[in-house]
Structures are given as structure tokens and as C-alpha cells.
Amino acid sequence: MTYRFTLSPDLSTQHLSGWYVFNTWLQRTLNDKVHLDLYDDFEACRAAARAGHVDLIFANPYDASLLVRDLEFAPIAHPRGRPDEVIIAVPHDSPLTSIEDLRPGVRIATSTDPEVNVIGAIMLEPADLARDDCRMLSCDTYVKVAKQLIRHDADVGFFMADSFREMSALTRKSLRVLLQSHIHVIHHMLLAGPRLASRIALLKDALMALDASDKGDLMHKDLGFDGWQRTEVEEAEFMVDLMETLI
């Protein structure tokens, strides 16, 4: 049997080689073939999931709602100590010093990441801006969001905090963090589809066992976090409820 594994399109390519190593580990653990499929955007990834072409996914919290509630995916684990947080940044020399400084007509550079855009919009609420007061500039990647700010084609930009910190030192030096979220309870999750339902316990135990090995430490480092933590069904349901409330 061949299973299909994919990643949320918002993940940084910086750790892509680590995910290919993880895919090899999955094959050895399951003793079956696992193919890593990557999708260019969120719609393509969701369409593949709806068509039954995804068995395992490292999903963002926004898409977890569709996967858990509508497509019967079940939680396996999430990165330990690495919640998803959002940064609102401005050009380094911007006169803006707080969210309350934003005025109608503000230009906001965003990625296509729905989770970041939802949280970022909530973080703007102290500015008391209506939707029509904001000019949204959609970009394919966070690098392009940063370029819009550096060129002063945008006034503020939304970033996944981890992606912001992974940009080059020169890029980060050209920007300034205006506000960062501290939600703590929202994170990406490894989810299994119905075809892997009988092997979820095996995967959970194997992921936890990685903590006890030097090989596991190296694998975690290549993925950009310290290790995995089991995700219970109740915890996943709580996070899905929270995201649906925020939306």
C-alpha cells in the first residue's frame, strides 16, 4: 500500500529537506510506501484532501477544521513548545509605533495563509478600522510581503512569527516588529486520514520514542523544532473550535 503525505503550504522551505527525511522515517515506521506530495497553494492542498489523495498531513490550524470536522482526520501530534504566533511588522524607518497609529487607507501586505490573516486582522482591532479602510496586498510568500514593506509599497505586513525569524538578517534588519500575538494554544498538527486510522497509536508511540535517540534529536532539529507532543482528540477539537470562533 502507498500512503500520501503532505505539508501545509505555509511552511518555510528552509526545512524541506528535513521533511523528506521524516517521510523516509514514516516509511520505515509504517513498513509501507509513503509519498510526499507538495502543493503550491492552500486550495490545491484542500482539493487533494477532499478527493481522498491525502492520508497524512502536517496541517495549519485553519485547515484542521475542514480535515477534522468534515473529512474525519484524527490528530497524532504537534511540535512541542512551538505555538503558531503572528507578527505585524513595518518598515524599519516607519513612523508607526503602535497599532493605534494606523489610519484609513493603510496598505497591508499579506500572504495567502488564512490562519495568519485571521489572527492578523484581529490584532488590528485596536486601530478601529473598517474593512474598506484597508487596502490588502496579497503576496505568494512571506519574502514578498517583506519586499513590499522594504520598498514602502505597504505600510504593515502580516507574518507567521517563525517565518519572520527565519528570514535573512538583512531582511529582518530592514523591518521592525510592531506587534506579536501571544495566543500559545494554536499550532500546526500532524493529522491522519481514515486509511491510517488503525495505525495512529503506532505513529504516536514512534514519534514519542524519537525523543530518546540522537537520531531523533537530529531529525527534530532539521524540522525546526525540539520534538513532538501527543495531540489528544479533545485538544484538537478545542483548537478547531477556537479557530472557528476567531473566523
C-alpha positions in Angstrom: 0.0 0.0 0.0 1.2 3.6 -0.7 0.1 6.4 1.6 0.3 10.1 0.6 1.8 12.6 3.0 1.7 16.4 2.5 2.6 19.6 4.3 0.7 22.8 4.8 1.7 25.2 2.0 2.6 27.9 4.6 5.6 26.0 5.8 9.0 27.5 5.2 11.1 25.7 2.5 14.1 26.1 4.8 13.2 22.8 6.5 12.0 20.9 3.4 15.0 18.6 3.4 14.1 17.6 7.0 10.6 16.7 5.9 11.9 14.4 3.2 14.0 12.7 5.9 10.9 12.5 8.1 9.0 10.9 5.1 11.7 8.2 4.9 11.3 7.6 8.7 7.5 7.3 8.2 8.0 4.6 5.6 10.3 2.6 7.9 7.9 3.0 10.8 4.8 2.0 8.8 6.6 -0.6 6.7 4.7 0.8 3.7 5.5 3.3 1.0 4.7 6.9 1.8 4.9 9.5 -1.0 5.5 13.2 0.0 3.3 15.4 -2.2 3.7 19.2 -2.0 1.1 21.6 -3.2 1.7 25.2 -4.3 -1.3 26.7 -2.5 -3.9 26.1 0.1 -6.8 25.5 -2.4 -4.8 22.8 -4.2 -4.0 21.1 -0.9 -7.6 21.2 0.3 -8.8 19.8 -3.1 -6.4 16.9 -2.8 -7.7 16.2 0.7 -11.3 16.3 -0.4 -10.5 14.0 -3.3 -9.0 11.4 -0.9 -5.4 12.0 -2.1 -4.1 12.8 1.4 -3.5 10.2 4.1 -1.2 12.2 6.4 -0.8 15.9 6.7 1.1 18.4 8.8 -1.8 20.9 8.8 -2.2 24.5 9.8 -4.9 25.2 12.4 -7.2 26.8 9.9 -7.4 23.8 7.6 -7.6 21.4 10.6 -11.2 22.5 10.9 -12.0 21.1 7.4 -9.9 18.0 7.9 -11.1 17.0 11.4 -14.8 18.1 11.1 -15.5 17.2 7.5 -13.0 14.6 6.3 -12.6 12.5 9.5 -8.9 13.1 10.0 -7.6 12.4 13.5 -4.8 14.1 15.5 -1.5 12.5 16.1 1.0 15.0 17.4 2.2 18.6 17.2 5.6 20.3 17.7 6.5 20.7 21.3 6.8 24.3 22.6 6.2 25.9 19.2 2.8 27.6 19.0 1.8 29.5 15.9 2.1 33.2 16.6 1.7 36.1 14.2 3.9 39.2 13.8 2.7 42.5 12.4 5.8 44.3 11.0 6.5 47.7 9.5 9.5 49.1 7.5 12.4 49.8 9.9 12.0 53.6 9.4 8.2 53.7 9.6 6.7 56.4 11.7 4.2 53.9 13.1 4.9 52.9 16.7 1.6 51.2 17.6 -1.5 49.6 16.1 -3.5 52.6 17.2 -1.4 54.7 14.8 -2.9 53.1 11.7 -5.3 55.2 9.8 -7.9 54.6 7.0 -6.1 53.9 3.7 -3.4 51.8 5.4 -1.8 49.3 2.9 -1.5 45.8 4.4 0.7 43.2 2.8 -0.4 39.6 3.5 0.4 36.1 2.4 -2.3 33.6 1.3 -2.1 31.9 4.8 -5.6 32.0 6.1 -4.6 31.4 9.7 -2.2 34.3 9.8 -4.6 36.6 8.0 -7.4 35.9 10.5 -5.2 36.4 13.5 -3.6 39.5 12.0 -7.0 41.1 11.3 -7.9 40.5 14.9 -4.7 42.2 16.1 -5.6 45.3 14.1 -8.9 45.8 16.0 -7.4 48.5 18.4 -7.0 50.7 15.3 -10.8 50.6 14.8 -10.5 50.3 11.0 -13.4 49.1 8.8 -12.6 46.6 6.1 -13.0 49.3 3.5 -10.4 51.4 5.3 -7.7 48.9 4.5 -6.0 48.1 1.1 -5.0 44.5 1.2 -1.9 43.5 -0.9 -1.8 39.7 -1.3 1.6 38.0 -1.8 2.5 34.4 -2.6 5.2 34.2 0.1 6.4 36.0 3.3 9.5 37.1 1.4 7.3 39.0 -1.0 5.4 40.5 2.0 8.8 41.7 3.3 9.7 43.2 -0.1 6.5 45.2 -0.2 7.5 46.7 3.2 11.1 47.3 2.3 10.1 49.1 -0.9 7.5 51.1 1.1 4.8 49.7 -1.2 3.0 48.6 2.0 2.6 50.1 5.5 2.3 47.0 7.5 2.7 43.2 6.8 1.4 40.0 8.4 3.9 37.2 9.1 3.9 33.8 10.7 6.3 34.5 13.6 8.6 31.5 12.8 8.8 32.5 9.1 9.7 36.1 10.1 12.6 34.9 12.3 13.8 32.6 9.5 14.3 35.4 7.0 17.8 36.7 6.4 19.4 39.0 9.0 19.5 41.8 6.4 15.7 41.5 5.7 14.9 41.4 9.4 17.1 44.5 9.9 15.1 46.3 7.3 11.8 45.7 9.2 10.5 46.3 12.7 8.0 44.3 14.7 5.0 46.4 15.6 3.1 43.7 17.5 3.3 39.9 18.1 0.4 37.7 19.2 0.7 35.5 22.3 -2.1 33.0 21.8 0.1 30.0 22.9 -2.6 27.3 22.2 -2.7 27.3 18.3 -0.3 25.2 16.5 0.2 23.0 13.4 -0.7 19.4 13.8 0.1 16.1 12.2 -3.2 14.5 11.2 -4.0 11.1 9.9 -6.8 10.4 7.4 -9.3 7.4 7.6 -6.9 5.0 5.8 -4.4 5.4 8.6 -6.9 5.3 11.5 -5.8 1.9 12.7 -2.1 3.0 12.8 -2.4 6.2 14.8 -1.3 4.6 18.0 1.7 3.2 16.3 2.7 6.6 14.9 2.2 8.3 18.3 4.4 5.9 20.1 7.0 6.0 17.4 7.1 9.8 17.5 7.4 9.9 21.3 10.2 7.4 21.1 12.3 9.7 18.9 13.0 11.8 21.9 15.2 9.1 23.4 17.6 8.9 20.4 20.3 11.0 19.0 18.8 10.3 15.5 15.5 11.8 16.7 17.2 14.9 18.0 18.8 15.4 14.7 15.5 14.9 12.9 13.8 17.4 15.1 16.5 19.9 14.5 16.1 19.5 10.8 12.4 20.1 11.1 12.9 23.3 13.1 11.5 22.3 16.5 12.5 20.4 19.7 10.3 17.4 19.4 6.7 16.0 19.1 3.9 16.1 21.7 0.9 13.9 21.5 -2.3 15.7 20.4 -5.4 14.3 22.0 -8.8 14.4 20.3 -10.1 16.9 22.9 -7.2 19.2 22.4 -7.6 19.2 18.6 -11.4 19.8 19.0 -10.6 22.8 21.3 -8.2 24.3 18.8 -10.7 23.8 15.9 -13.4 25.5 18.0 -11.1 28.4 18.8 -10.2 28.9 15.1 -13.8 28.8 14.1 -14.6 31.4 16.8 -11.8 33.7 15.5 -13.1 33.3 11.9 
